[in-house]
Amino acid sequence: MRIYTKTGDDGTTGLFLGQRVSKADVLVDAYGDVDEAVSLLGVARAACPPGRIADLLFDRQRELFVAAADLATNPAHRDRLEPGVSLVTPEMVERLEGLIDVLVRERPLRPVFVVPGSNAASAAIDHARTVVRRAERHVVQSQAQGHDVADPVLRYLNRLSDLLFVVARHAAGDAEEPASHD
């Protein structure tokens, strides 16, 4: 089997369930950002010891595949998407909110800006968080340009970036330095 198809040599890419669009489309940027976040979460997971944080990151990687499919689908065939498999659901957003609440109760956030990078895992999680924020901005731009993007995708990306901030603080432990030298 060949990995190259040559169909993208003209500057277009195929959407899930048919249709070709320009690779310069902002929606392609959005799901490209999601793909990048999946990879960065893999880097973060590889830097974590086996356990809760690594498992949490793995689950988010899988959910980001759902978000990417949701974003990369031919709008004419959105009715064929499966909730939780290729369609982001409100329940996925609620699950993130629950995780955030539990993690913040366990380790309350400090009222300071922190300098990321106290260890490899927290730095990679923070990097993934910034890419998720970029994906969120590209989704907003896509909606502004008339793309049919489901609201749960935008909410999911927003909550995911919040969750990743909290998870990065857990991964960093007590080693983080505040941004200012008060």
Contact map, one row per residue, 1 for C-alpha under 8 A:
11100000000000000000000000000000000000000000000000000000000000000000000000000000000000000000000000000000000000000000000000000000000000000000000000000000000000000000000000000000000000
11111000000000000000000000000000000000000000000000000000000000000000000000000000000000000000000000000000000000000000000000000000000000000000000000000000000000000000000000000000000000
11111000000000000000000000000000000000000000000000000000000000000000000000000000000000000000000000000000000000000000000000000000000000000000000000000000000000000000000000000000000000
01111100000000000000000000000000000000000000000000000000000000000000000000000000000000000000000000000000000000000000000000000000000000000000000000000000000000000000000000000000000000
01111111000000000000000000000000000000000000000000000000000000000000000000000000000000000000000000000000000000000000000000000000000000000000000000000000000000000000000000000000000000
00011111100000000000000000000000000000000000000000000000000000000000000000000000000000000000000000000000000000000000000000000000000000000000000000000000000000000000000000000000000000
00001111110110000000000000000000000000000000000000000000000000000000000000000000000000000000000000000000000000000000000000000000000000000000000000000000000000000000000000000000000000
00001111111110000000000000000000000000000000000000000000000000000000000000000000000000000000000000000000000000000000000000000000000000000000000000000000000000000000000000000000000000
00000111111100000000000000000000000000000000000000000000000000000000000000000000000000000000000000000000000000000000000000000000000000000000000000000000000000000000000000000000000000
00000011111100000000000000000000000000000000000000000000000000000000000000000000000000000000000000000000000000000000000000000000000000000000000000000000000000000000000000000000000000
00000001111110000000011100000000000000000000000000000000000000000000000000000000000000000000000000000000000000000000000000000000000000000000000000000000000000000000000000000000000000
00000011111111000001111000000000000000000000000000000000000000000000000000000000000000000000000000000000000000000000000000000000000000000000000000000000000000000000000000000000000000
00000011001111100001111000000000000000000000000000000000000000000000000000000000000000000000000000000000000000000000000000000000000000000000000000000000000000000000000000000000000000
00000000000111110111100000000000000000000000000000000000000000000000000000000000000000000000000000000000000000000000000000000000000000000000000000000000000000000000000000000000000000
00000000000011111111100000000000000000000000000000000000000000000000000111000000000000000000000000000000000000000000000000000000000000000000000000000000000000000000000000000000000000
00000000000001111110000000000000000000000000000000000000000000000000100111000000000000000000000000000000000000000000000000000000000000000000000000000000000000000000000000000000000000
00000000000000111110000000000000000000000000000000000000000000000000000011001000000000000000000000000000000000000000000000000000000000000000000000000000000000000000000000000000000000
00000000000001111111000000000000000000000000000000000000000000000000000011000000000000000000000000000000000000000000000000000000000000000000000000000000000000000000000000000000000000
00000000000001111111100000000000000000000000000000000000000000000000000001000000000000000000000000000000000000000000000000000000000000000000000000000000000000000000000000000000000000
00000000000111100111110000000000000000000000000000000000000000000000000000000000000000000000000000000000000000000000000000000000000000000000000000000000000000000000000000000000000000
00000000000111100011111010000000000000000000000000000000000000000000000000000000000000000000000000000000000000000000000000000000000000000000000000000000000000000000000000000000000000
00000000001110000001111110010000000000000000000000000000000000000000000000000000000000000000000000000000000000000000000000000000000000000000000000000000000000000000000000000000000000
00000000001110000000111110011000000000000000000000000000000000000000000000000000000000000000000000000000000000000000000000000000000000000000000000000000000000000000000000000000000000
00000000001000000000011111011000000000000000000000000000000000000000000000000000000000000000000000000000000000000000000000000000000000000000000000000000000000000000000000000000000000
00000000000000000000111111111000000000000000000000000000000000000000000000000000000000000000000000000000000000000000000000000000000000000000000000000000000000000000000000000000000000
00000000000000000000000111111100000000000000000000000000000000000000000000000000000000000000000000000000000000000000000000000000000000000110110000000000000000000000000000000000000000
00000000000000000000000011111110000000000000000000000000000000000000001100000000000000000000000000000000000000000000000000000000000000000110010000100000000000000000000000000000000000
00000000000000000000011111111111000000000000000000000000000000000000000100000000000000000000000000000000000000000000000000000000000000000000000000000000000000000000000000000000000000
00000000000000000000001111111111100000000000000000000000000000000000000000000000000000000000000000000000000000000000000000000000000000100100000000000000000000000000000000000000000000
00000000000000000000000001111111110000000000000000000000000000000000001000000000000000000000000000000000000000000000000000000000000001111110000000000000000000000000000000000000000000
00000000000000000000000000111111111000000000000000000000000000000011001100000000000000000000000000000000000000000000000000000000000000100000000000000000000000000000000000000000000000
00000000000000000000000000011111111100000000000000000000000000000000000000000000000000000000000000000000000000000000000000000000000000100000000000000000000000000000000000000000000000
00000000000000000000000000001111111110000000000000000000000000000000000000000000000000000000000000000000000000000000000000000000001101100000000000000000000000000000000000000000000000
00000000000000000000000000000111111111000000000000000000000000011011000000000000000000000000000000000000000000000000000000000000001100100000000000000000000000000000000000000000000000
00000000000000000000000000000011111111100000000000000000000000011001000000000000000000000000000000000000000000000000000000000000000000000000000000000000000000000000000000000000000000
00000000000000000000000000000001111111110000000000000000000000000000000000000000000000000000000000000000000000000000000000000001001000000000000000000000000000000000000000000000000000
00000000000000000000000000000000111111111000000000000000000000000000000000000000000000000000000000000000000000000000000000000001101100000000000000000000000000000000000000000000000000
00000000000000000000000000000000011111111100000000000000000010011000000000000000000000000000000000000000000000000000000000000001000000000000000000000000000000000000000000000000000000
00000000000000000000000000000000001111111110000000000000000000000000000000000000000000000000000000000000000000000000000000000000000000000000000000000000000000000000000000000000000000
00000000000000000000000000000000000111111111000000000000000000000000000000000000000000000000000000000000000000000000000000011011000000000000000000000000000000000000000000000000000000
00000000000000000000000000000000000011111111100000000000110010000000000000000000000000000000000000000000000000000000000000011001000000000000000000000000000000000000000000000000000000
00000000000000000000000000000000000001111111110000000000110010000000000000000000000000000000000000000000000000000000000000000000000000000000000000000000000000000000000000000000000000
00000000000000000000000000000000000000111111111000000000000000000000000000000000000000000000000000000000000000000000000010010000000000000000000000000000000000000000000000000000000000
00000000000000000000000000000000000000011111111100000000100000000000000000000000000000000000000000000000000000000000000111111000000000000000000000000000000000000000000000000000000000
00000000000000000000000000000000000000001111111110001100110000000000000000000000000000000000000000000000000000000000000010000000000000000000000000000000000000000000000000000000000000
00000000000000000000000000000000000000000111111110000100000000000000000000000000000000000000000000000000000000000000000010000000000000000000000000000000000000000000000000000000000000
00000000000000000000000000000000000000000011111110000000000000000000000000000000000000000000000000000000000000000000000110000000000000000000000000000000000000000000000000000000000000
00000000000000000000000000000000000000000001111111001100000000000000000000000000000000000000000000000000000000000000000010000000000000000000000000000000000000000000000000100000000000
00000000000000000000000000000000000000000000111111100100000000000000000000000000000000000000000000000000000000000000000000000000000000000000000000000000000000000000000000000000000000
00000000000000000000000000000000000000000000000111111110000000000000000000000000000000000000000000000000000000000000000000000000000000000000000000000000000000000000000000000000000000
00000000000000000000000000000000000000000000000011111110000000000000000000000000000000000000000000000000000000000000000000000000000000000000000000000000000000000000000000000000000000
00000000000000000000000000000000000000000000000001111111000000000000000000000000000000000000000000000000000000000000000000000000000000000000000000000000000000000000000000000000000000
00000000000000000000000000000000000000000000100101111111100000000000000000000000000000000000000000000000000000000000000000000000000000000000000000000000000000000000001000100000000000
00000000000000000000000000000000000000000000110111111111110000000000000000000000000000000000000000000000000000000000000000000000000000000000000000000000000000000000000000000000000000
00000000000000000000000000000000000000000000000001111111111000000000000000000000000000000000000000000000000000000000000000000000000000000000000000000000000000000000000000000000000000
00000000000000000000000000000000000000000000000000011111111100000000000000000000000000000000000000000000000000000000000000000000000000000000000000000000000000000000000000000000000000
00000000000000000000000000000000000000001101100000001111111110000000000000000000000000000000000000000000000000000000000000000000000000000000000000000000000000000000000000000000000000
00000000000000000000000000000000000000001100100000000111111111000000000000000000000000000000000000000000000000000000000000000000000000000000000000000000000000000000000000000000000000
00000000000000000000000000000000000000000000000000000011111111100000000000000000000000000000000000000000000000000000000000000000000000000000000000000000000000000000000000000000000000
00000000000000000000000000000000000000000000000000000001111111110000000000000000000000000000000000000000000000000000000000000000000000000000000000000000000000000000000000000000000000
00000000000000000000000000000000000001001100000000000000111111111000000000000000000000000000000000000000000000000000000000000000000000000000000000000000000000000000000000000000000000
00000000000000000000000000000000000000000000000000000000011111111100000000000000000000000000000000000000000000000000000000000000000000000000000000000000000000000000000000000000000000
00000000000000000000000000000000000000000000000000000000001111111110000000000000000100000000000000000000000000000000000000000000000000000000000000000000000000000000000000000000000000
00000000000000000000000000000000011001000000000000000000000111111111000000000000000000000000000000000000000000000000000000000000000000000000000000000000000000000000000000000000000000
00000000000000000000000000000000011001000000000000000000000011111111100000000000000001000000000000000000000000000000000000000000000000000000000000000000000000000000000000000000000000
00000000000000000000000000000000000000000000000000000000000001111111110000000000000111110000000000000000000000000000000000000000000000000000000000000000000000000000000000000000000000
00000000000000000000000000000010010000000000000000000000000000111111111000000000000001110000000000000000000000000000000000000000000000000000000000000000100000000000000000000000000000
00000000000000000000000000000010011000000000000000000000000000011111111100000000000001000000000000000000000000000000000000000000000000000000000000000000000000000000000000000000000000
00000000000000010000000000000000000000000000000000000000000000001111111110000000000001100000000000000000000000000000000000000000000000000000000000000000000000000000000000000000000000
00000000000000000000000000000000000000000000000000000000000000000111111110000100100001110000000000000000000000000000000000000000000000000000000000000100100000000000000000000000000000
00000000000000000000000000100110000000000000000000000000000000000011111110000000000000000000000000000000000000000000000000000000000000000000000000001000100000000000000000000000000000
00000000000000110000000000110010000000000000000000000000000000000001111111000000000000000000000000000000000000000000000000000000000000000000000000000000000000000000000000000000000000
00000000000000111100000000000000000000000000000000000000000000000000111111101100000000000000000000000000000000000000000000000000000000000000000000000000000000000000000000000000000000
00000000000000111110000000000000000000000000000000000000000000000000000111111100000000000000000000000000000000000000000000000000000000000000000000000000000000000000000000000000000000
00000000000000000000000000000000000000000000000000000000000000000000000011111100000000000000000000000000000000000000000000000000000000000000000000010000000000000000000000000000000000
00000000000000000000000000000000000000000000000000000000000000000000000001111110000000000000000000000000000000000000000000000000000000000000000000000000000000000000000000000000000000
00000000000000001000000000000000000000000000000000000000000000000000000011111111100000000000000000000000000000000000000000000000000000000000000000000000000000000000000000000000000000
00000000000000000000000000000000000000000000000000000000000000000000010011111111100000000000000000000000000000000000000000000000000000000000000000000000000000000000000000000000000000
00000000000000000000000000000000000000000000000000000000000000000000000000011111100000000000000000000000000000000000000000000000000000000000000000000000000000000000000000000000000000
00000000000000000000000000000000000000000000000000000000000000000000000000001111110000000000000000000000000000000000000000000000000000000000000000000000000000000000000000000000000000
00000000000000000000000000000000000000000000000000000000000000000000010000001111111011100000000000000000000000000000000000000000000000000000000000000000000000000000000000000000000000
00000000000000000000000000000000000000000000000000000000000000000000000000000001111111100000000000000000000000000000000000000000000000000000000000000000000000000000000000000000000000
00000000000000000000000000000000000000000000000000000000000000000000000000000000111111111000000000000000000000000000000000000000000000000000000000000000000000000000000000000000000000
00000000000000000000000000000000000000000000000000000000000000100100000000000000011111111001000000000000000000000000000000000000000000000000000000000000000000000000000000000000000000
00000000000000000000000000000000000000000000000000000000000000000100000000000000111111110000000000000000000000000000000000000000000000000000000000000000000000000000000000000000000000
00000000000000000000000000000000000000000000000000000000000000001111110000000000111111110000000000000000000000000000000000000000000000000000000000000000000000000000000000000000000000
00000000000000000000000000000000000000000000000000000000000000000110110000000000111111111000000000000000000000000000000000000000000000000000000000000000000000000000000000000000000000
00000000000000000000000000000000000000000000000000000000000000000110010000000000001111111101000000000000000000000000000000000000000000000000000000000001100100000000000000000000000000
00000000000000000000000000000000000000000000000000000000000000000000000000000000001100111111100000000000000000000000000000000000000000000000000000000001100000000000000000000000000000
00000000000000000000000000000000000000000000000000000000000000000000000000000000000000011111110000000000000000000000000000000000000000000000000000000001000000000000000000000000000000
00000000000000000000000000000000000000000000000000000000000000000000000000000000000000001111111000000000000000000000000000000000000000000000000000000000000000000000000000000000000000
00000000000000000000000000000000000000000000000000000000000000000000000000000000000100011111111100000000000000000000000000000000000000000000000000000000000100000000000000000000000000
00000000000000000000000000000000000000000000000000000000000000000000000000000000000000001111111110000000000000000000000000000000000000000000000000000001001100100000000000000000000000
00000000000000000000000000000000000000000000000000000000000000000000000000000000000000000111111111000000000000000000000000000000000000000000000000000000000000000000000000000000000000
00000000000000000000000000000000000000000000000000000000000000000000000000000000000000000011111111100000000000000000000000000000000000000000000000000000000000000000000000000000000000
00000000000000000000000000000000000000000000000000000000000000000000000000000000000000000001111111110000000000000000000000000000000000000000000000000000000100110010000000000000000000
00000000000000000000000000000000000000000000000000000000000000000000000000000000000000000000111111111000000000000000000000000000000000000000000000000000000000100010000000000000000000
00000000000000000000000000000000000000000000000000000000000000000000000000000000000000000000011111111100000000000000000000000000000000000000000000000000000000000000000000000000000000
00000000000000000000000000000000000000000000000000000000000000000000000000000000000000000000001111111110000000000000000000000000000000000000000000000000000000000010000000000000000000
00000000000000000000000000000000000000000000000000000000000000000000000000000000000000000000000111111111000000000000000000000000000000000000000000000000000000000110010000000000000000
00000000000000000000000000000000000000000000000000000000000000000000000000000000000000000000000011111111100000000000000000000000000000000000000000000000000000000000000000000000000000
00000000000000000000000000000000000000000000000000000000000000000000000000000000000000000000000001111111110000000000000000000000000000000000000000000000000000000000000000000000000000
00000000000000000000000000000000000000000000000000000000000000000000000000000000000000000000000000111111111100000000000000000000000000000000000000000000000000000000011001000000000000
00000000000000000000000000000000000000000000000000000000000000000000000000000000000000000000000000011111111110000000000000000000000000000000000000000000000000000000010000000000000000
00000000000000000000000000000000000000000000000000000000000000000000000000000000000000000000000000001111111100000000000000000000000000000000000000000000000000000000000000000000000000
00000000000000000000000000000000000000000000000000000000000000000000000000000000000000000000000000000111111100000000000000000000000000000000000000000000000000000000000000000000000000
00000000000000000000000000000000000000000000000000000000000000000000000000000000000000000000000000000011111110000000000000000000000000000000000000000000000000000000000001000000000000
00000000000000000000000000000000000000000000000000000000000000000000000000000000000000000000000000000011111111000000000000000000000000000000000000000000000000000000000000000000000000
00000000000000000000000000000000000000000000000000000000000000000000000000000000000000000000000000000001001111100000000000000000000000000000000000000000000000000000010010000000000000
00000000000000000000000000000000000000000000000000000000000000000000000000000000000000000000000000000000000111110000000000000000000000000000000000000000000000000000000000000000000000
00000000000000000000000000000000000000000000000000000000000000000000000000000000000000000000000000000000000011111000000000000000000000000000000000000000000000000000000000000000000000
00000000000000000000000000000000000000000000000000000000000000000000000000000000000000000000000000000000000001111100000000000000000000000000000000000000000000000000000000000000011000
00000000000000000000000000000000000000000000000000000000000000000000000000000000000000000000000000000000000000111110000000000000000000000000000000000000000000000000000000000000011100
00000000000000000000000000000000000000000000000000000000000000000000000000000000000000000000000000000000000000011111000000000000000000000000000000000000000000000000000000000001111000
00000000000000000000000000000000000000000000000000000000000000000000000000000000000000000000000000000000000000001111110000000000000000000000000000000000000000000000000000000001111000
00000000000000000000000000000000000000000000000000000000000000000000000000000000000000000000000000000000000000000111110001100100000000000000000000000000000000000000000000000001000000
00000000000000000000000000000000000000000000000000000000000000000000000000000000000000000000000000000000000000000011111101100000000000000000000000000000000000000000000000010001000000
00000000000000000000000000000000000000000000000000000000000000000000000000000000000000000000000000000000000000000011111101100000000000000000000000000000000000000000000000010011100000
00000000000000000000000000000000000000000000000000000000000000000000000000000000000000000000000000000000000000000000111111100000000000000000000000000000000000000000000000110000000000
00000000000000000000000000000000000000000001001000000000000000000000000000000000000000000000000000000000000000000000111111110000000000000000000000000000000000000000000000000000000000
00000000000000000000000000000000000000000011111100000000000000000000000000000000000000000000000000000000000000000000001111111000000000000000000000000000000000000000000100110000000000
00000000000000000000000000000000000000000001000000000000000000000000000000000000000000000000000000000000000000000001111111111100000000000000000000000000000000000000001111110000000000
00000000000000000000000000000000000000000001000000000000000000000000000000000000000000000000000000000000000000000001111111111110000000000000000000000000000000000000000100000000000000
00000000000000000000000000000000000000011011000000000000000000000000000000000000000000000000000000000000000000000000000111111111000000000000000000000000000000000000000000000000000000
00000000000000000000000000000000000000011001000000000000000000000000000000000000000000000000000000000000000000000000000011111111100000000000000000000000000000000001101100000000000000
00000000000000000000000000000000000000000000000000000000000000000000000000000000000000000000000000000000000000000001000001111111110000000000000000000000000000000001100100000000000000
00000000000000000000000000000000000000010000000000000000000000000000000000000000000000000000000000000000000000000000000000111111111000000000000000000000000000000000000000000000000000
00000000000000000000000000000000000111011000000000000000000000000000000000000000000000000000000000000000000000000000000000011111111100000000000000000000000000000001000000000000000000
00000000000000000000000000000000000010000000000000000000000000000000000000000000000000000000000000000000000000000000000000001111111110000000000000000000000000011101100000000000000000
00000000000000000000000000000000000000000000000000000000000000000000000000000000000000000000000000000000000000000000000000000111111111000000000000000000000000001000000000000000000000
00000000000000000000000000000000110110000000000000000000000000000000000000000000000000000000000000000000000000000000000000000011111111100000000000000000000000000000000000000000000000
00000000000000000000000000000000110010000000000000000000000000000000000000000000000000000000000000000000000000000000000000000001111111110000000000000000000011011000000000000000000000
00000000000000000000000000000000000000000000000000000000000000000000000000000000000000000000000000000000000000000000000000000000111111111000000000000000000011001000000000000000000000
00000000000000000000000000000100100000000000000000000000000000000000000000000000000000000000000000000000000000000000000000000000011111111100000000000000000000000000000000000000000000
00000000000000000000000000001111110000000000000000000000000000000000000000000000000000000000000000000000000000000000000000000000001111111110000000000000000010000000000000000000000000
00000000000000000000000000000100000000000000000000000000000000000000000000000000000000000000000000000000000000000000000000000000000111111111000000000000010011000000000000000000000000
00000000000000000000000000000100000000000000000000000000000000000000000000000000000000000000000000000000000000000000000000000000000011111111100000000000000000000000000000000000000000
00000000000000000000000001101100000000000000000000000000000000000000000000000000000000000000000000000000000000000000000000000000000001111111110000000000000000000000000000000000000000
00000000000000000000000001100100000000000000000000000000000000000000000000000000000000000000000000000000000000000000000000000000000000111111111000001000010000000000000000000000000000
00000000000000000000000000000000000000000000000000000000000000000000000000000000000000000000000000000000000000000000000000000000000000011111111100000000010000000000000000000000000000
00000000000000000000000001000000000000000000000000000000000000000000000000000000000000000000000000000000000000000000000000000000000000001111111110000000000000000000000000000000000000
00000000000000000000000001100000000000000000000000000000000000000000000000000000000000000000000000000000000000000000000000000000000000000111111111101000000000000000000000000000000000
00000000000000000000000000000000000000000000000000000000000000000000000000000000000000000000000000000000000000000000000000000000000000000011111111111000000000000000000000000000000000
00000000000000000000000000000000000000000000000000000000000000000000000000000000000000000000000000000000000000000000000000000000000000000001111111100000000000000000000000000000000000
00000000000000000000000000000000000000000000000000000000000000000000000000000000000000000000000000000000000000000000000000000000000000000000111111100000000000000000000000000000000000
00000000000000000000000000000000000000000000000000000000000000000000000000000000000000000000000000000000000000000000000000000000000000000000011111110000000000000000000000000000000000
00000000000000000000000000100000000000000000000000000000000000000000000000000000000000000000000000000000000000000000000000000000000000000000011111111000000000000000000000000000000000
00000000000000000000000000000000000000000000000000000000000000000000000000100000000000000000000000000000000000000000000000000000000000000000001001111100000000000000000000000000000000
00000000000000000000000000000000000000000000000000000000000000000000001000000000000000000000000000000000000000000000000000000000000000000010011000111110100000000000000000000000000000
00000000000000000000000000000000000000000000000000000000000000000000010000000000000000000000000000000000000000000000000000000000000000000000000000011111110000000000000000000000000000
00000000000000000000000000000000000000000000000000000000000000000000000000000000000000000000000000000000000000000000000000000000000000000000000000001111111000000000000000000000000000
00000000000000000000000000000000000000000000000000000000000000000000000000000000000000011100100000000000000000000000000000000000000000000000000000000111111100000000000000000000000000
00000000000000000000000000000000000000000000000000000000000000000010011000000000000000011000000000000000000000000000000000000000000000000000000000001111111110000000000000000000000000
00000000000000000000000000000000000000000000000000000000000000000000000000000000000000000000000000000000000000000000000000000000000000010011000000000111111111000000000000000000000000
00000000000000000000000000000000000000000000000000000000000000000000000000000000000000000000100000000000000000000000000000000000000000000000000000000011111111100000000000000000000000
00000000000000000000000000000000000000000000000000000000000000000000000000000000000000010001100100000000000000000000000000000000000000000000000000000001111111110000000000000000000000
00000000000000000000000000000000000000000000000000000000000000000000000000000000000000000000000000000000000000000000000000000000000110110000000000000000111111111000000000000000000000
00000000000000000000000000000000000000000000000000000000000000000000000000000000000000000000000000000000000000000000000000000000000110010000000000000000011111111100000000000000000000
00000000000000000000000000000000000000000000000000000000000000000000000000000000000000000000100110000000000000000000000000000000000000000000000000000000001111111110000000000000000000
00000000000000000000000000000000000000000000000000000000000000000000000000000000000000000000000100000000000000000000000000000000100100000000000000000000000111111111000000000000000000
00000000000000000000000000000000000000000000000000000000000000000000000000000000000000000000000000000000000000000000000000000000110110000000000000000000000011111111100000000000000000
00000000000000000000000000000000000000000000000000000000000000000000000000000000000000000000000000010000000000000000000000000000100000000000000000000000000001111111110000000000000000
00000000000000000000000000000000000000000000000000000000000000000000000000000000000000000000000110110000000000000000000000000000000000000000000000000000000000111111111000000000000000
00000000000000000000000000000000000000000000000000000000000000000000000000000000000000000000000000000000000000000000000000001101100000000000000000000000000000011111111100000000000000
00000000000000000000000000000000000000000000000000000000000000000000000000000000000000000000000000000000000000000000000000001100100000000000000000000000000000001111111110000000000000
00000000000000000000000000000000000000000000000000000000000000000000000000000000000000000000000000010011000010000000000000000000000000000000000000000000000000000111111111000000000000
00000000000000000000000000000000000000000000000000001000000000000000000000000000000000000000000000000010000000000000000001001000000000000000000000000000000000000011111111100000000000
00000000000000000000000000000000000000000000000000000000000000000000000000000000000000000000000000000000000000000000000011101100000000000000000000000000000000000001111111110000000000
00000000000000000000000000000000000000000000000000000000000000000000000000000000000000000000000000000000000010000000000001000000000000000000000000000000000000000000111111111000000000
00000000000000000000000000000000000000000000000000000000000000000000000000000000000000000000000000000010001000000000000001000000000000000000000000000000000000000000011111111000000000
00000000000000000000000000000000000000000000000100001000000000000000000000000000000000000000000000000000000000000000001011000000000000000000000000000000000000000000001111111000000000
00000000000000000000000000000000000000000000000000000000000000000000000000000000000000000000000000000000000000000000111011000000000000000000000000000000000000000000000111111111000000
00000000000000000000000000000000000000000000000000000000000000000000000000000000000000000000000000000000000000000000000000000000000000000000000000000000000000000000000011111111000000
00000000000000000000000000000000000000000000000000000000000000000000000000000000000000000000000000000000000000000000000000000000000000000000000000000000000000000000000000011111000000
00000000000000000000000000000000000000000000000000000000000000000000000000000000000000000000000000000000000000000000010000000000000000000000000000000000000000000000000000011111100000
00000000000000000000000000000000000000000000000000000000000000000000000000000000000000000000000000000000000000000111110000000000000000000000000000000000000000000000000000011111110000
00000000000000000000000000000000000000000000000000000000000000000000000000000000000000000000000000000000000000000110010000000000000000000000000000000000000000000000000000000011111000
00000000000000000000000000000000000000000000000000000000000000000000000000000000000000000000000000000000000000011110000000000000000000000000000000000000000000000000000000000001111110
00000000000000000000000000000000000000000000000000000000000000000000000000000000000000000000000000000000000000011110000000000000000000000000000000000000000000000000000000000000111110
00000000000000000000000000000000000000000000000000000000000000000000000000000000000000000000000000000000000000001000000000000000000000000000000000000000000000000000000000000000011111
00000000000000000000000000000000000000000000000000000000000000000000000000000000000000000000000000000000000000000000000000000000000000000000000000000000000000000000000000000000011111
00000000000000000000000000000000000000000000000000000000000000000000000000000000000000000000000000000000000000000000000000000000000000000000000000000000000000000000000000000000000111
